[in-house]
Amino acid sequence: MSPPEICPHCGAEVPEGSRVCPECGADESTGWNEHATAQRLDLPDAEDFDAEAFAREEFGPPARRGPAWGWVAVAILLLGALLWWMIP
Ligand SMILES: [Zn+2]
């Protein structure tokens, strides 16, 4: 695994090909791990940022959504209760 360009430990620039951070001495086993590298890859590029894919990841696939009938029923019940309470 290649080291990140920026040390996730101290933020120093890590020269290409270097396996150890020149600033803090972090290396593959102590400093940068898969999480740090993945985080760097996760940053959405402004150029090919796919809003639709982002929404899918954030809110789940559209097929799983659909009308929330449970909430509709709750709203109707509340409305009915309110009417029943307001009309003597
Ligand atoms: Zn460092």
PDB file of the backbone (N, CA, C, O) and the ligand in Angstrom, with CONECT records:
HET     ZN  A 101       1
ATOM      1  N   MET A   1       0.860  -1.205   0.000  1.00  0.00           N
ATOM      2  CA  MET A   1       0.000   0.000   0.000  1.00  0.00           C
ATOM      3  C   MET A   1       0.883   1.238   0.000  1.00  0.00           C
ATOM      4  O   MET A   1       1.854   1.321   0.751  1.00  0.00           O
ATOM      5  N   SER A   2       0.543   2.176  -0.831  1.00  0.00           N
ATOM      6  CA  SER A   2       1.374   3.380  -0.907  1.00  0.00           C
ATOM      7  C   SER A   2       0.930   4.378   0.160  1.00  0.00           C
ATOM      8  O   SER A   2      -0.252   4.454   0.494  1.00  0.00           O
ATOM      9  N   PRO A   3       1.855   5.118   0.675  1.00  0.00           N
ATOM     10  CA  PRO A   3       1.520   6.091   1.721  1.00  0.00           C
ATOM     11  C   PRO A   3       0.742   7.259   1.149  1.00  0.00           C
ATOM     12  O   PRO A   3       0.838   7.544  -0.044  1.00  0.00           O
ATOM     13  N   PRO A   4      -0.026   7.938   1.987  1.00  0.00           N
ATOM     14  CA  PRO A   4      -0.777   9.107   1.514  1.00  0.00           C
ATOM     15  C   PRO A   4       0.163  10.270   1.240  1.00  0.00           C
ATOM     16  O   PRO A   4       1.290  10.302   1.733  1.00  0.00           O
ATOM     17  N   GLU A   5      -0.313  11.223   0.449  1.00  0.00           N
ATOM     18  CA  GLU A   5       0.527  12.379   0.140  1.00  0.00           C
ATOM     19  C   GLU A   5       0.699  13.257   1.365  1.00  0.00           C
ATOM     20  O   GLU A   5       1.738  13.886   1.570  1.00  0.00           O
ATOM     21  N   ILE A   6      -0.351  13.279   2.172  1.00  0.00           N
ATOM     22  CA  ILE A   6      -0.314  14.071   3.391  1.00  0.00           C
ATOM     23  C   ILE A   6      -0.377  13.127   4.589  1.00  0.00           C
ATOM     24  O   ILE A   6      -1.217  12.229   4.636  1.00  0.00           O
ATOM     25  N   CYS A   7       0.498  13.332   5.537  1.00  0.00           N
ATOM     26  CA  CYS A   7       0.521  12.476   6.712  1.00  0.00           C
ATOM     27  C   CYS A   7      -0.765  12.698   7.526  1.00  0.00           C
ATOM     28  O   CYS A   7      -1.041  13.824   7.940  1.00  0.00           O
ATOM     29  N   PRO A   8      -1.547  11.645   7.756  1.00  0.00           N
ATOM     30  CA  PRO A   8      -2.785  11.795   8.538  1.00  0.00           C
ATOM     31  C   PRO A   8      -2.495  12.051  10.011  1.00  0.00           C
ATOM     32  O   PRO A   8      -3.386  12.375  10.796  1.00  0.00           O
ATOM     33  N   HIS A   9      -1.253  11.900  10.353  1.00  0.00           N
ATOM     34  CA  HIS A   9      -0.857  12.051  11.752  1.00  0.00           C
ATOM     35  C   HIS A   9      -0.578  13.510  12.077  1.00  0.00           C
ATOM     36  O   HIS A   9      -1.131  14.061  13.028  1.00  0.00           O
ATOM     37  N   CYS A  10       0.286  14.129  11.280  1.00  0.00           N
ATOM     38  CA  CYS A  10       0.720  15.493  11.597  1.00  0.00           C
ATOM     39  C   CYS A  10       0.401  16.466  10.472  1.00  0.00           C
ATOM     40  O   CYS A  10       0.564  17.674  10.642  1.00  0.00           O
ATOM     41  N   GLY A  11      -0.054  15.958   9.314  1.00  0.00           N
ATOM     42  CA  GLY A  11      -0.421  16.835   8.223  1.00  0.00           C
ATOM     43  C   GLY A  11       0.733  17.271   7.355  1.00  0.00           C
ATOM     44  O   GLY A  11       0.572  18.109   6.467  1.00  0.00           O
ATOM     45  N   ALA A  12       1.893  16.708   7.606  1.00  0.00           N
ATOM     46  CA  ALA A  12       3.053  17.087   6.809  1.00  0.00           C
ATOM     47  C   ALA A  12       2.997  16.409   5.445  1.00  0.00           C
ATOM     48  O   ALA A  12       2.369  15.362   5.287  1.00  0.00           O
ATOM     49  N   GLU A  13       3.650  17.010   4.474  1.00  0.00           N
ATOM     50  CA  GLU A  13       3.709  16.415   3.153  1.00  0.00           C
ATOM     51  C   GLU A  13       4.660  15.232   3.188  1.00  0.00           C
ATOM     52  O   GLU A  13       5.783  15.323   3.685  1.00  0.00           O
ATOM     53  N   VAL A  14       4.185  14.125   2.650  1.00  0.00           N
ATOM     54  CA  VAL A  14       5.030  12.929   2.599  1.00  0.00           C
ATOM     55  C   VAL A  14       5.561  12.796   1.186  1.00  0.00           C
ATOM     56  O   VAL A  14       4.778  12.645   0.248  1.00  0.00           O
ATOM     57  N   PRO A  15       6.869  12.847   1.010  1.00  0.00           N
ATOM     58  CA  PRO A  15       7.438  12.754  -0.334  1.00  0.00           C
ATOM     59  C   PRO A  15       7.058  11.436  -0.994  1.00  0.00           C
ATOM     60  O   PRO A  15       6.974  10.404  -0.329  1.00  0.00           O
ATOM     61  N   GLU A  16       6.825  11.473  -2.317  1.00  0.00           N
ATOM     62  CA  GLU A  16       6.440  10.271  -3.023  1.00  0.00           C
ATOM     63  C   GLU A  16       7.541   9.216  -2.883  1.00  0.00           C
ATOM     64  O   GLU A  16       8.729   9.512  -3.014  1.00  0.00           O
ATOM     65  N   GLY A  17       7.122   7.993  -2.616  1.00  0.00           N
ATOM     66  CA  GLY A  17       8.078   6.911  -2.480  1.00  0.00           C
ATOM     67  C   GLY A  17       8.564   6.749  -1.056  1.00  0.00           C
ATOM     68  O   GLY A  17       9.146   5.722  -0.705  1.00  0.00           O
ATOM     69  N   SER A  18       8.328   7.766  -0.228  1.00  0.00           N
ATOM     70  CA  SER A  18       8.758   7.659   1.159  1.00  0.00           C
ATOM     71  C   SER A  18       7.784   6.785   1.927  1.00  0.00           C
ATOM     72  O   SER A  18       6.573   6.874   1.730  1.00  0.00           O
ATOM     73  N   ARG A  19       8.307   5.949   2.793  1.00  0.00           N
ATOM     74  CA  ARG A  19       7.450   5.055   3.551  1.00  0.00           C
ATOM     75  C   ARG A  19       7.257   5.540   4.980  1.00  0.00           C
ATOM     76  O   ARG A  19       6.454   4.989   5.733  1.00  0.00           O
ATOM     77  N   VAL A  20       7.993   6.566   5.338  1.00  0.00           N
ATOM     78  CA  VAL A  20       7.900   7.097   6.696  1.00  0.00           C
ATOM     79  C   VAL A  20       7.741   8.603   6.611  1.00  0.00           C
ATOM     80  O   VAL A  20       8.392   9.260   5.800  1.00  0.00           O
ATOM     81  N   CYS A  21       6.857   9.155   7.466  1.00  0.00           N
ATOM     82  CA  CYS A  21       6.684  10.609   7.480  1.00  0.00           C
ATOM     83  C   CYS A  21       7.954  11.269   7.978  1.00  0.00           C
ATOM     84  O   CYS A  21       8.471  10.905   9.035  1.00  0.00           O
ATOM     85  N   PRO A  22       8.461  12.234   7.230  1.00  0.00           N
ATOM     86  CA  PRO A  22       9.702  12.896   7.656  1.00  0.00           C
ATOM     87  C   PRO A  22       9.503  13.791   8.872  1.00  0.00           C
ATOM     88  O   PRO A  22      10.467  14.138   9.554  1.00  0.00           O
ATOM     89  N   GLU A  23       8.251  14.165   9.146  1.00  0.00           N
ATOM     90  CA  GLU A  23       7.983  15.073  10.258  1.00  0.00           C
ATOM     91  C   GLU A  23       7.830  14.327  11.580  1.00  0.00           C
ATOM     92  O   GLU A  23       8.533  14.615  12.549  1.00  0.00           O
ATOM     93  N   CYS A  24       6.904  13.363  11.614  1.00  0.00           N
ATOM     94  CA  CYS A  24       6.586  12.725  12.884  1.00  0.00           C
ATOM     95  C   CYS A  24       7.030  11.267  12.934  1.00  0.00           C
ATOM     96  O   CYS A  24       6.942  10.628  13.982  1.00  0.00           O
ATOM     97  N   GLY A  25       7.507  10.739  11.805  1.00  0.00           N
ATOM     98  CA  GLY A  25       8.009   9.377  11.827  1.00  0.00           C
ATOM     99  C   GLY A  25       6.920   8.324  11.726  1.00  0.00           C
ATOM    100  O   GLY A  25       7.187   7.137  11.917  1.00  0.00           O
ATOM    101  N   ALA A  26       5.697   8.740  11.429  1.00  0.00           N
ATOM    102  CA  ALA A  26       4.632   7.755  11.280  1.00  0.00           C
ATOM    103  C   ALA A  26       4.896   6.921  10.033  1.00  0.00           C
ATOM    104  O   ALA A  26       5.382   7.434   9.025  1.00  0.00           O
ATOM    105  N   ASP A  27       4.573   5.636  10.108  1.00  0.00           N
ATOM    106  CA  ASP A  27       4.729   4.801   8.921  1.00  0.00           C
ATOM    107  C   ASP A  27       3.487   3.952   8.720  1.00  0.00           C
ATOM    108  O   ASP A  27       2.478   4.119   9.404  1.00  0.00           O
ATOM    109  N   GLU A  28       3.585   3.049   7.777  1.00  0.00           N
ATOM    110  CA  GLU A  28       2.425   2.255   7.382  1.00  0.00           C
ATOM    111  C   GLU A  28       1.766   1.588   8.585  1.00  0.00           C
ATOM    112  O   GLU A  28       0.540   1.501   8.651  1.00  0.00           O
ATOM    113  N   SER A  29       2.569   1.117   9.535  1.00  0.00           N
ATOM    114  CA  SER A  29       1.998   0.340  10.639  1.00  0.00           C
ATOM    115  C   SER A  29       1.522   1.232  11.782  1.00  0.00           C
ATOM    116  O   SER A  29       0.628   0.842  12.533  1.00  0.00           O
ATOM    117  N   THR A  30       2.092   2.402  11.925  1.00  0.00           N
ATOM    118  CA  THR A  30       1.694   3.235  13.060  1.00  0.00           C
ATOM    119  C   THR A  30       0.806   4.392  12.638  1.00  0.00           C
ATOM    120  O   THR A  30      -0.209   4.674  13.274  1.00  0.00           O
ATOM    121  N   GLY A  31       1.197   5.061  11.561  1.00  0.00           N
ATOM    122  CA  GLY A  31       0.504   6.302  11.225  1.00  0.00           C
ATOM    123  C   GLY A  31      -0.661   6.083  10.301  1.00  0.00           C
ATOM    124  O   GLY A  31      -1.795   5.930  10.756  1.00  0.00           O
ATOM    125  N   TRP A  32      -0.406   6.065   9.019  1.00  0.00           N
ATOM    126  CA  TRP A  32      -1.507   5.977   8.070  1.00  0.00           C
ATOM    127  C   TRP A  32      -1.987   4.541   7.995  1.00  0.00           C
ATOM    128  O   TRP A  32      -1.200   3.600   7.897  1.00  0.00           O
ATOM    129  N   ASN A  33      -3.260   4.408   8.042  1.00  0.00           N
ATOM    130  CA  ASN A  33      -3.861   3.085   7.897  1.00  0.00           C
ATOM    131  C   ASN A  33      -4.868   3.142   6.760  1.00  0.00           C
ATOM    132  O   ASN A  33      -4.951   4.139   6.043  1.00  0.00           O
ATOM    133  N   GLU A  34      -5.630   2.069   6.598  1.00  0.00           N
ATOM    134  CA  GLU A  34      -6.596   2.032   5.504  1.00  0.00           C
ATOM    135  C   GLU A  34      -7.643   3.121   5.661  1.00  0.00           C
ATOM    136  O   GLU A  34      -8.135   3.672   4.677  1.00  0.00           O
ATOM    137  N   HIS A  35      -7.980   3.426   6.920  1.00  0.00           N
ATOM    138  CA  HIS A  35      -9.009   4.430   7.171  1.00  0.00           C
ATOM    139  C   HIS A  35      -8.580   5.781   6.616  1.00  0.00           C
ATOM    140  O   HIS A  35      -9.348   6.467   5.941  1.00  0.00           O
ATOM    141  N   ALA A  36      -7.347   6.146   6.913  1.00  0.00           N
ATOM    142  CA  ALA A  36      -6.859   7.449   6.458  1.00  0.00           C
ATOM    143  C   ALA A  36      -6.836   7.506   4.940  1.00  0.00           C
ATOM    144  O   ALA A  36      -7.208   8.517   4.344  1.00  0.00           O
ATOM    145  N   THR A  37      -6.396   6.418   4.316  1.00  0.00           N
ATOM    146  CA  THR A  37      -6.331   6.403   2.857  1.00  0.00           C
ATOM    147  C   THR A  37      -7.732   6.431   2.265  1.00  0.00           C
ATOM    148  O   THR A  37      -7.977   7.115   1.271  1.00  0.00           O
ATOM    149  N   ALA A  38      -8.646   5.692   2.870  1.00  0.00           N
ATOM    150  CA  ALA A  38     -10.005   5.652   2.352  1.00  0.00           C
ATOM    151  C   ALA A  38     -10.666   7.012   2.494  1.00  0.00           C
ATOM    152  O   ALA A  38     -11.406   7.445   1.611  1.00  0.00           O
ATOM    153  N   GLN A  39     -10.401   7.680   3.596  1.00  0.00           N
ATOM    154  CA  GLN A  39     -10.991   8.988   3.822  1.00  0.00           C
ATOM    155  C   GLN A  39     -10.593   9.946   2.705  1.00  0.00           C
ATOM    156  O   GLN A  39     -11.391  10.762   2.243  1.00  0.00           O
ATOM    157  N   ARG A  40      -9.339   9.824   2.286  1.00  0.00           N
ATOM    158  CA  ARG A  40      -8.858  10.700   1.239  1.00  0.00           C
ATOM    159  C   ARG A  40      -9.600  10.411  -0.060  1.00  0.00           C
ATOM    160  O   ARG A  40      -9.917  11.327  -0.819  1.00  0.00           O
ATOM    161  N   LEU A  41      -9.878   9.120  -0.311  1.00  0.00           N
ATOM    162  CA  LEU A  41     -10.552   8.760  -1.548  1.00  0.00           C
ATOM    163  C   LEU A  41     -12.027   9.125  -1.490  1.00  0.00           C
ATOM    164  O   LEU A  41     -12.657   9.322  -2.529  1.00  0.00           O
ATOM    165  N   ASP A  42     -12.580   9.216  -0.300  1.00  0.00           N
ATOM    166  CA  ASP A  42     -14.000   9.466  -0.144  1.00  0.00           C
ATOM    167  C   ASP A  42     -14.386  10.904  -0.482  1.00  0.00           C
ATOM    168  O   ASP A  42     -15.530  11.178  -0.846  1.00  0.00           O
ATOM    169  N   LEU A  43     -13.429  11.814  -0.360  1.00  0.00           N
ATOM    170  CA  LEU A  43     -13.747  13.219  -0.621  1.00  0.00           C
ATOM    171  C   LEU A  43     -14.297  13.354  -2.033  1.00  0.00           C
ATOM    172  O   LEU A  43     -13.626  12.990  -2.999  1.00  0.00           O
ATOM    173  N   PRO A  44     -15.514  13.877  -2.158  1.00  0.00           N
ATOM    174  CA  PRO A  44     -16.112  13.998  -3.481  1.00  0.00           C
ATOM    175  C   PRO A  44     -15.391  15.035  -4.321  1.00  0.00           C
ATOM    176  O   PRO A  44     -15.148  16.160  -3.884  1.00  0.00           O
ATOM    177  N   ASP A  45     -15.060  14.635  -5.523  1.00  0.00           N
ATOM    178  CA  ASP A  45     -14.418  15.558  -6.452  1.00  0.00           C
ATOM    179  C   ASP A  45     -15.475  16.504  -6.996  1.00  0.00           C
ATOM    180  O   ASP A  45     -16.561  16.073  -7.384  1.00  0.00           O
ATOM    181  N   ALA A  46     -15.165  17.770  -7.025  1.00  0.00           N
ATOM    182  CA  ALA A  46     -16.150  18.740  -7.495  1.00  0.00           C
ATOM    183  C   ALA A  46     -16.514  18.466  -8.944  1.00  0.00           C
ATOM    184  O   ALA A  46     -17.623  18.772  -9.383  1.00  0.00           O
ATOM    185  N   GLU A  47     -15.569  17.883  -9.691  1.00  0.00           N
ATOM    186  CA  GLU A  47     -15.804  17.706 -11.119  1.00  0.00           C
ATOM    187  C   GLU A  47     -16.747  16.551 -11.386  1.00  0.00           C
ATOM    188  O   GLU A  47     -17.730  16.714 -12.109  1.00  0.00           O
ATOM    189  N   ASP A  48     -16.468  15.382 -10.813  1.00  0.00           N
ATOM    190  CA  ASP A  48     -17.340  14.237 -11.101  1.00  0.00           C
ATOM    191  C   ASP A  48     -18.123  13.834  -9.860  1.00  0.00           C
ATOM    192  O   ASP A  48     -18.257  12.652  -9.544  1.00  0.00           O
ATOM    193  N   PHE A  49     -18.629  14.831  -9.176  1.00  0.00           N
ATOM    194  CA  PHE A  49     -19.460  14.559  -8.003  1.00  0.00           C
ATOM    195  C   PHE A  49     -20.840  14.133  -8.469  1.00  0.00           C
ATOM    196  O   PHE A  49     -21.547  14.898  -9.124  1.00  0.00           O
ATOM    197  N   ASP A  50     -21.217  12.913  -8.130  1.00  0.00           N
ATOM    198  CA  ASP A  50     -22.503  12.382  -8.568  1.00  0.00           C
ATOM    199  C   ASP A  50     -23.520  12.576  -7.456  1.00  0.00           C
ATOM    200  O   ASP A  50     -23.561  11.802  -6.500  1.00  0.00           O
ATOM    201  N   ALA A  51     -24.342  13.617  -7.584  1.00  0.00           N
ATOM    202  CA  ALA A  51     -25.310  13.935  -6.532  1.00  0.00           C
ATOM    203  C   ALA A  51     -26.303  12.807  -6.344  1.00  0.00           C
ATOM    204  O   ALA A  51     -26.744  12.534  -5.228  1.00  0.00           O
ATOM    205  N   GLU A  52     -26.656  12.145  -7.455  1.00  0.00           N
ATOM    206  CA  GLU A  52     -27.650  11.081  -7.362  1.00  0.00           C
ATOM    207  C   GLU A  52     -27.089   9.903  -6.577  1.00  0.00           C
ATOM    208  O   GLU A  52     -27.757   9.349  -5.704  1.00  0.00           O
ATOM    209  N   ALA A  53     -25.875   9.535  -6.892  1.00  0.00           N
ATOM    210  CA  ALA A  53     -25.248   8.430  -6.177  1.00  0.00           C
ATOM    211  C   ALA A  53     -25.056   8.804  -4.716  1.00  0.00           C
ATOM    212  O   ALA A  53     -25.208   7.970  -3.824  1.00  0.00           O
ATOM    213  N   PHE A  54     -24.723  10.061  -4.483  1.00  0.00           N
ATOM    214  CA  PHE A  54     -24.548  10.530  -3.104  1.00  0.00           C
ATOM    215  C   PHE A  54     -25.863  10.398  -2.334  1.00  0.00           C
ATOM    216  O   PHE A  54     -25.877   9.934  -1.193  1.00  0.00           O
ATOM    217  N   ALA A  55     -26.955  10.803  -2.956  1.00  0.00           N
ATOM    218  CA  ALA A  55     -28.258  10.722  -2.304  1.00  0.00           C
ATOM    219  C   ALA A  55     -28.629   9.268  -2.065  1.00  0.00           C
ATOM    220  O   ALA A  55     -29.191   8.929  -1.024  1.00  0.00           O
ATOM    221  N   ARG A  56     -28.311   8.400  -3.038  1.00  0.00           N
ATOM    222  CA  ARG A  56     -28.610   6.981  -2.873  1.00  0.00           C
ATOM    223  C   ARG A  56     -27.877   6.441  -1.654  1.00  0.00           C
ATOM    224  O   ARG A  56     -28.438   5.692  -0.855  1.00  0.00           O
ATOM    225  N   GLU A  57     -26.624   6.832  -1.527  1.00  0.00           N
ATOM    226  CA  GLU A  57     -25.847   6.325  -0.400  1.00  0.00           C
ATOM    227  C   GLU A  57     -26.374   6.884   0.909  1.00  0.00           C
ATOM    228  O   GLU A  57     -26.385   6.192   1.927  1.00  0.00           O
ATOM    229  N   GLU A  58     -26.811   8.137   0.885  1.00  0.00           N
ATOM    230  CA  GLU A  58     -27.230   8.790   2.117  1.00  0.00           C
ATOM    231  C   GLU A  58     -28.613   8.318   2.560  1.00  0.00           C
ATOM    232  O   GLU A  58     -28.835   8.089   3.749  1.00  0.00           O
ATOM    233  N   PHE A  59     -29.523   8.175   1.635  1.00  0.00           N
ATOM    234  CA  PHE A  59     -30.912   7.913   1.995  1.00  0.00           C
ATOM    235  C   PHE A  59     -31.388   6.537   1.572  1.00  0.00           C
ATOM    236  O   PHE A  59     -32.574   6.227   1.693  1.00  0.00           O
ATOM    237  N   GLY A  60     -30.485   5.713   1.081  1.00  0.00           N
ATOM    238  CA  GLY A  60     -30.877   4.377   0.672  1.00  0.00           C
ATOM    239  C   GLY A  60     -31.442   4.383  -0.724  1.00  0.00           C
ATOM    240  O   GLY A  60     -31.773   5.437  -1.266  1.00  0.00           O
ATOM    241  N   PRO A  61     -31.553   3.190  -1.314  1.00  0.00           N
ATOM    242  CA  PRO A  61     -32.066   3.105  -2.695  1.00  0.00           C
ATOM    243  C   PRO A  61     -33.510   3.576  -2.776  1.00  0.00           C
ATOM    244  O   PRO A  61     -34.276   3.389  -1.831  1.00  0.00           O
ATOM    245  N   PRO A  62     -33.890   4.188  -3.900  1.00  0.00           N
ATOM    246  CA  PRO A  62     -35.249   4.736  -4.046  1.00  0.00           C
ATOM    247  C   PRO A  62     -36.304   3.649  -3.923  1.00  0.00           C
ATOM    248  O   PRO A  62     -37.415   3.926  -3.472  1.00  0.00           O
ATOM    249  N   ALA A  63     -35.989   2.432  -4.309  1.00  0.00           N
ATOM    250  CA  ALA A  63     -36.987   1.371  -4.278  1.00  0.00           C
ATOM    251  C   ALA A  63     -37.428   1.090  -2.846  1.00  0.00           C
ATOM    252  O   ALA A  63     -38.555   0.661  -2.600  1.00  0.00           O
ATOM    253  N   ARG A  64     -36.512   1.344  -1.903  1.00  0.00           N
ATOM    254  CA  ARG A  64     -36.850   1.035  -0.525  1.00  0.00           C
ATOM    255  C   ARG A  64     -37.711   2.117   0.103  1.00  0.00           C
ATOM    256  O   ARG A  64     -38.312   1.908   1.157  1.00  0.00           O
ATOM    257  N   ARG A  65     -37.770   3.276  -0.548  1.00  0.00           N
ATOM    258  CA  ARG A  65     -38.603   4.338   0.009  1.00  0.00           C
ATOM    259  C   ARG A  65     -40.046   4.143  -0.430  1.00  0.00           C
ATOM    260  O   ARG A  65     -40.605   3.071  -0.198  1.00  0.00           O
ATOM    261  N   GLY A  66     -40.649   5.098  -1.033  1.00  0.00           N
ATOM    262  CA  GLY A  66     -42.060   4.945  -1.370  1.00  0.00           C
ATOM    263  C   GLY A  66     -42.884   5.598  -0.294  1.00  0.00           C
ATOM    264  O   GLY A  66     -42.342   6.043   0.717  1.00  0.00           O
ATOM    265  N   PRO A  67     -44.208   5.668  -0.494  1.00  0.00           N
ATOM    266  CA  PRO A  67     -45.065   6.388   0.461  1.00  0.00           C
ATOM    267  C   PRO A  67     -44.982   5.764   1.845  1.00  0.00           C
ATOM    268  O   PRO A  67     -45.021   4.543   2.003  1.00  0.00           O
ATOM    269  N   ALA A  68     -44.866   6.630   2.839  1.00  0.00           N
ATOM    270  CA  ALA A  68     -44.815   6.139   4.215  1.00  0.00           C
ATOM    271  C   ALA A  68     -46.228   6.072   4.753  1.00  0.00           C
ATOM    272  O   ALA A  68     -46.707   7.003   5.399  1.00  0.00           O
ATOM    273  N   TRP A  69     -46.888   4.960   4.478  1.00  0.00           N
ATOM    274  CA  TRP A  69     -48.314   4.840   4.824  1.00  0.00           C
ATOM    275  C   TRP A  69     -48.513   4.885   6.330  1.00  0.00           C
ATOM    276  O   TRP A  69     -49.551   5.331   6.819  1.00  0.00           O
ATOM    277  N   GLY A  70     -47.527   4.428   7.044  1.00  0.00           N
ATOM    278  CA  GLY A  70     -47.649   4.495   8.498  1.00  0.00           C
ATOM    279  C   GLY A  70     -47.828   5.921   8.972  1.00  0.00           C
ATOM    280  O   GLY A  70     -48.652   6.198   9.843  1.00  0.00           O
ATOM    281  N   TRP A  71     -47.045   6.830   8.391  1.00  0.00           N
ATOM    282  CA  TRP A  71     -47.120   8.232   8.813  1.00  0.00           C
ATOM    283  C   TRP A  71     -48.415   8.878   8.335  1.00  0.00           C
ATOM    284  O   TRP A  71     -48.979   9.738   9.011  1.00  0.00           O
ATOM    285  N   VAL A  72     -48.890   8.445   7.137  1.00  0.00           N
ATOM    286  CA  VAL A  72     -50.167   8.980   6.640  1.00  0.00           C
ATOM    287  C   VAL A  72     -51.278   8.604   7.603  1.00  0.00           C
ATOM    288  O   VAL A  72     -52.128   9.430   7.932  1.00  0.00           O
ATOM    289  N   ALA A  73     -51.272   7.357   8.055  1.00  0.00           N
ATOM    290  CA  ALA A  73     -52.296   6.897   8.998  1.00  0.00           C
ATOM    291  C   ALA A  73     -52.226   7.695  10.289  1.00  0.00           C
ATOM    292  O   ALA A  73     -53.252   8.096  10.837  1.00  0.00           O
ATOM    293  N   VAL A  74     -51.012   7.923  10.772  1.00  0.00           N
ATOM    294  CA  VAL A  74     -50.846   8.690  12.015  1.00  0.00           C
ATOM    295  C   VAL A  74     -51.390  10.102  11.840  1.00  0.00           C
ATOM    296  O   VAL A  74     -52.049  10.635  12.734  1.00  0.00           O
ATOM    297  N   ALA A  75     -51.112  10.712  10.680  1.00  0.00           N
ATOM    298  CA  ALA A  75     -51.576  12.080  10.427  1.00  0.00           C
ATOM    299  C   ALA A  75     -53.097  12.124  10.394  1.00  0.00           C
ATOM    300  O   ALA A  75     -53.712  13.030  10.955  1.00  0.00           O
ATOM    301  N   ILE A  76     -53.701  11.136   9.729  1.00  0.00           N
ATOM    302  CA  ILE A  76     -55.167  11.109   9.646  1.00  0.00           C
ATOM    303  C   ILE A  76     -55.771  10.931  11.038  1.00  0.00           C
ATOM    304  O   ILE A  76     -56.746  11.594  11.391  1.00  0.00           O
ATOM    305  N   LEU A  77     -55.184  10.036  11.818  1.00  0.00           N
ATOM    306  CA  LEU A  77     -55.684   9.806  13.176  1.00  0.00           C
ATOM    307  C   LEU A  77     -55.584  11.079  14.010  1.00  0.00           C
ATOM    308  O   LEU A  77     -56.510  11.432  14.740  1.00  0.00           O
ATOM    309  N   LEU A  78     -54.443  11.763  13.890  1.00  0.00           N
ATOM    310  CA  LEU A  78     -54.260  12.994  14.658  1.00  0.00           C
ATOM    311  C   LEU A  78     -55.273  14.048  14.233  1.00  0.00           C
ATOM    312  O   LEU A  78     -55.856  14.749  15.060  1.00  0.00           O
ATOM    313  N   LEU A  79     -55.467  14.141  12.907  1.00  0.00           N
ATOM    314  CA  LEU A  79     -56.423  15.118  12.386  1.00  0.00           C
ATOM    315  C   LEU A  79     -57.822  14.797  12.903  1.00  0.00           C
ATOM    316  O   LEU A  79     -58.562  15.687  13.323  1.00  0.00           O
ATOM    317  N   GLY A  80     -58.171  13.514  12.868  1.00  0.00           N
ATOM    318  CA  GLY A  80     -59.479  13.102  13.355  1.00  0.00           C
ATOM    319  C   GLY A  80     -59.640  13.426  14.830  1.00  0.00           C
ATOM    320  O   GLY A  80     -60.685  13.922  15.249  1.00  0.00           O
ATOM    321  N   ALA A  81     -58.621  13.149  15.609  1.00  0.00           N
ATOM    322  CA  ALA A  81     -58.680  13.433  17.042  1.00  0.00           C
ATOM    323  C   ALA A  81     -58.836  14.927  17.280  1.00  0.00           C
ATOM    324  O   ALA A  81     -59.578  15.351  18.167  1.00  0.00           O
ATOM    325  N   LEU A  82     -58.131  15.719  16.481  1.00  0.00           N
ATOM    326  CA  LEU A  82     -58.211  17.166  16.630  1.00  0.00           C
ATOM    327  C   LEU A  82     -59.620  17.654  16.321  1.00  0.00           C
ATOM    328  O   LEU A  82     -60.171  18.477  17.051  1.00  0.00           O
ATOM    329  N   LEU A  83     -60.206  17.138  15.225  1.00  0.00           N
ATOM    330  CA  LEU A  83     -61.563  17.539  14.838  1.00  0.00           C
ATOM    331  C   LEU A  83     -62.553  17.125  15.934  1.00  0.00           C
ATOM    332  O   LEU A  83     -63.450  17.882  16.306  1.00  0.00           O
ATOM    333  N   TRP A  84     -62.366  15.919  16.431  1.00  0.00           N
ATOM    334  CA  TRP A  84     -63.287  15.395  17.453  1.00  0.00           C
ATOM    335  C   TRP A  84     -63.196  16.251  18.717  1.00  0.00           C
ATOM    336  O   TRP A  84     -64.186  16.435  19.425  1.00  0.00           O
ATOM    337  N   TRP A  85     -62.006  16.768  18.988  1.00  0.00           N
ATOM    338  CA  TRP A  85     -61.774  17.559  20.178  1.00  0.00           C
ATOM    339  C   TRP A  85     -62.323  18.979  20.014  1.00  0.00           C
ATOM    340  O   TRP A  85     -62.778  19.602  20.973  1.00  0.00           O
ATOM    341  N   MET A  86     -62.267  19.484  18.740  1.00  0.00           N
ATOM    342  CA  MET A  86     -62.679  20.869  18.493  1.00  0.00           C
ATOM    343  C   MET A  86     -64.184  20.998  18.340  1.00  0.00           C
ATOM    344  O   MET A  86     -64.778  22.005  18.727  1.00  0.00           O
ATOM    345  N   ILE A  87     -64.805  19.942  17.758  1.00  0.00           N
ATOM    346  CA  ILE A  87     -66.260  20.007  17.545  1.00  0.00           C
ATOM    347  C   ILE A  87     -66.971  19.364  18.729  1.00  0.00           C
ATOM    348  O   ILE A  87     -66.754  18.182  19.000  1.00  0.00           O
ATOM    349  N   PRO A  88     -67.785  20.084  19.418  1.00  0.00           N
ATOM    350  CA  PRO A  88     -68.464  19.555  20.593  1.00  0.00           C
ATOM    351  C   PRO A  88     -69.500  18.489  20.210  1.00  0.00           C
ATOM    352  O   PRO A  88     -70.168  17.935  21.083  1.00  0.00           O
TER     353      PRO A  88
HETATM  354 ZN    ZN A 101       3.573  12.936  10.103  1.00  0.00          ZN2+
END
